[in-house]
C-alpha cells in the first residue's frame, strides 16, 4: 500500500471476488503482505441469481481455511435470510445484505445482530436512499454501491458521489461505505464527500 497515504489506507477494505480457491488464497496473501493492518476484508458472495456471476467458496470451504484476517460476507444472493446463518458460522464479523433482496430488512438486520454479527445494508445505484428510522436503529452502517453488483473492474456510475453527500448531510452519524469503482484517483474525494469506508476490489490488487 505504498502508493496510498495512510489517511486513505486506514479506510480501505480490500474486496475479494474470486472464482477459484487458488485465486482466493493468492489475494488473501496479497492483503496480508501489502495491508497487514487491514481491519477486515470483504468476501463477495455471488449466487448467479441475484447477480449474473458466481464466486468461489462456500461458508464451509472458507471456514476450513482458518483465516487469520477478519472478514465480512457481502451477500449478493437471493435469499440472505438463509445464507447469513452459514456465514456467521463460518466466522464473518459483519454481514452485508442488499435491501433489494429482502422483504423485511429490519427483521433481517435484527436477526443478524442477534447472531452476534454486525449488519450492513447495501443499496444499489437505482435504490432510493430515504432510510426508515427503524432500520437505522438496527444496522451498523450503509454500503452505497457505486456499480451494479456482481462483477469487478467496473467504472463508478455517475451520481455516486452525490448520493454519498446526500446521505452524509441527512444522517451525519451514519457509517457509510462505498463499493464499486473505488480507486486511487477517487478515494480521497469519496472520503471528502462523507464516506467512512472504501471497499476496493480490482483496483486494490493493481496497486
Helices and strands as residue ranges (DSSP letters): H 6-9, E 12-16, H 21-34, E 41-46, H 59-64, E 71-76, H 80-90, E 94-98, G 99-101, H 105-114, E 118-123, H 133-138, E 141-145, H 160-170, E 176-179, H 187-193, E 197-200, G 204-206
